Amino acid sequence: MKLKGTQTEINLARAYASECQARTRYEFIEYGARYNGYKNIADIIDEIIYQEFNHARMFYTFIQDGSKDETVDNIDICAGFPFREKWDLMDNLRLASEDEAKEAEIYTEFADTARQEGFEDIAHLFEMTKNVEDYHRQIFTELYEQMRDGTLYKKDKPVTWICGDCGYMATGTEPWDECPLCKAKRESVKLILHAKILNESTQKD
């Protein structure tokens, strides 16, 4: 089936625009985190930024592949995009979580449309991306809640803390103020996030 002129083509273009904007919004948040000394949060968001870039790349590729030898000069789209994030890091983490939840919801709708129009591979693309966006939502939610509750560096039970700069490890309810090995500040300690641990465990299985 030809992609050009279908609702799925428009949805791919909307998804591409959405991923590009999400990537830029998260670069703003990453900058704010690093500026305020939260190197560990910035590093986590950097990872999400790169993943959003690859989502955009895949949507763009499917548009190009679907057009065969035709040049795609323009695709008119009409969509709303969030402009809510400002300069408060904690609020921005909460808003990013909400944005990811909405994006996951929209990708479910896009997958249904693609399947109805006979594009099973594109439906699968939207569904896989939706799952990743839901994971991003969990990450942003955990970061927000830990900042809000003061548990970024304080746990109820002993955990293994790892220095992101040199790999030094120690177990306790709180990490060091200064790494005993490389002297990096506490903000370089890798954060303990349930969503990341769960995701890494799933990938190993």
C-alpha positions in Angstrom: 0.0 0.0 0.0 1.2 3.5 -0.9 2.0 5.7 2.2 1.7 9.1 0.5 -1.5 10.9 1.2 -2.6 8.6 4.0 -3.4 9.5 7.6 -0.5 7.3 8.6 1.9 9.5 6.7 0.6 12.6 8.5 0.9 10.8 11.8 4.5 9.9 11.1 5.2 13.5 10.4 3.5 14.6 13.6 5.4 12.0 15.5 8.7 13.2 14.0 7.9 16.8 14.9 6.9 15.7 18.4 10.1 13.8 19.0 12.2 16.7 17.7 10.5 19.1 20.1 10.7 16.7 23.0 14.4 16.3 22.4 14.9 20.1 22.5 12.7 20.5 25.6 14.7 17.9 27.4 17.9 19.6 26.4 16.6 22.7 28.2 15.9 20.5 31.3 19.3 18.8 31.0 21.0 22.2 30.8 19.1 23.4 33.9 20.0 20.2 35.8 23.7 20.6 35.0 23.7 24.3 35.7 22.3 23.7 39.1 24.9 21.0 39.9 22.7 17.9 39.3 25.2 16.1 37.1 23.6 12.7 37.7 20.2 13.9 36.7 21.7 15.6 33.6 23.4 12.4 32.6 20.1 10.4 32.8 18.3 13.0 30.7 21.1 13.0 28.2 20.4 9.3 27.6 16.7 10.1 27.1 17.6 12.9 24.7 19.6 10.6 22.5 16.8 8.1 22.5 14.3 10.8 21.4 16.7 11.6 18.6 16.6 8.0 17.4 12.8 8.0 17.6 12.7 11.0 15.3 15.3 9.3 13.0 13.1 6.2 12.6 9.9 8.2 11.9 11.8 10.2 9.3 13.2 7.1 7.8 9.8 5.5 7.5 8.4 8.6 5.7 11.4 8.5 3.3 11.0 4.7 2.7 7.3 5.0 2.1 7.7 7.7 -0.5 9.9 5.4 -2.7 11.6 7.5 -5.3 9.4 10.5 -4.8 10.8 13.6 -3.1 8.9 14.6 0.0 8.8 18.4 -0.3 6.3 19.1 2.4 3.8 17.4 4.7 1.2 19.7 6.2 0.4 18.8 9.8 -1.9 20.4 12.4 -1.0 19.5 16.0 -0.6 21.1 19.4 2.7 20.8 21.3 3.5 21.6 24.9 5.3 24.8 25.9 4.9 24.5 29.7 8.4 23.9 30.9 10.1 27.0 32.4 13.1 27.1 34.7 12.2 25.1 37.8 13.9 21.7 37.6 11.5 19.8 39.8 8.5 21.2 38.0 10.0 20.4 34.6 10.6 16.8 35.6 6.9 16.5 36.5 5.8 18.2 33.3 8.1 16.0 31.2 6.5 12.9 32.8 3.0 14.2 31.9 4.2 15.0 28.3 5.6 11.4 27.9 2.3 9.9 29.1 0.4 12.0 26.6 2.8 11.0 23.8 2.4 7.3 24.7 -1.4 7.7 24.5 -1.2 9.3 21.1 1.2 6.7 19.7 -1.4 4.0 20.7 -3.9 5.8 18.5 -1.4 6.2 15.7 -0.7 2.5 15.8 -4.4 1.7 15.5 -4.7 4.0 12.5 -1.7 2.5 10.8 -3.0 -1.0 11.3 -6.4 0.0 9.9 -4.7 1.4 6.8 -2.6 -1.7 6.3 0.7 -0.6 7.6 1.6 -3.3 10.1 5.3 -2.4 10.2 4.5 1.2 11.1 1.9 0.1 13.7 4.6 -1.9 15.3 7.0 1.1 15.2 4.5 3.2 17.0 3.8 0.5 19.6 7.5 0.0 20.3 8.1 3.7 20.6 5.1 4.0 22.9 6.6 1.4 25.3 9.9 3.5 25.4 8.0 6.7 26.1 6.2 5.0 29.0 9.6 4.0 30.4 10.7 7.7 30.0 7.6 8.7 31.9 8.6 6.4 34.8 12.1 7.9 34.8 10.9 11.5 34.9 8.3 10.6 37.6 10.9 8.9 39.8 13.3 11.8 39.5 10.5 14.3 40.3 9.3 12.3 43.3 12.8 11.7 44.7 13.6 15.5 44.4 10.3 16.3 46.0 10.7 13.8 48.9 14.4 14.4 49.5 15.3 10.7 48.7 17.8 11.3 45.8 20.6 10.6 48.2 18.8 9.0 51.2 17.2 5.5 51.2 15.3 3.6 53.9 17.6 0.5 53.3 21.3 0.2 52.4 21.9 0.3 48.6 25.1 0.2 46.5 26.1 3.7 45.5 28.4 4.1 42.5 30.5 7.1 41.5 29.7 8.0 37.9 33.2 9.5 37.4 35.5 6.7 38.6 33.3 3.7 39.5 34.0 3.6 43.2 31.3 1.7 45.1 30.0 1.7 48.7 27.0 0.4 50.4 24.8 2.5 52.8 21.6 4.4 53.1 23.4 7.6 51.9 26.4 8.1 49.6 29.5 10.1 50.4 29.8 13.9 50.1 33.1 13.5 48.3 34.2 10.3 46.5 37.0 8.8 48.5 38.7 7.7 45.3 38.5 10.5 42.8 37.1 13.3 45.0 34.1 13.9 42.8 31.1 15.6 44.5 28.0 13.8 45.6 26.2 15.0 42.5 28.3 12.6 40.5 26.9 9.5 42.3 24.6 7.4 40.0 21.1 7.7 41.2 19.1 4.6 42.3 15.9 4.5 40.1 13.6 1.5 40.3 12.5 2.1 36.7 16.1 1.9 35.4 16.8 -1.2 37.4 13.7 -2.9 36.2 14.4 -2.0 32.6 18.0 -3.3 32.8 16.7 -6.6 34.4 14.1 -7.0 31.6 16.7 -6.5 28.9 18.9 -9.2 30.4 16.0 -11.7 30.5 
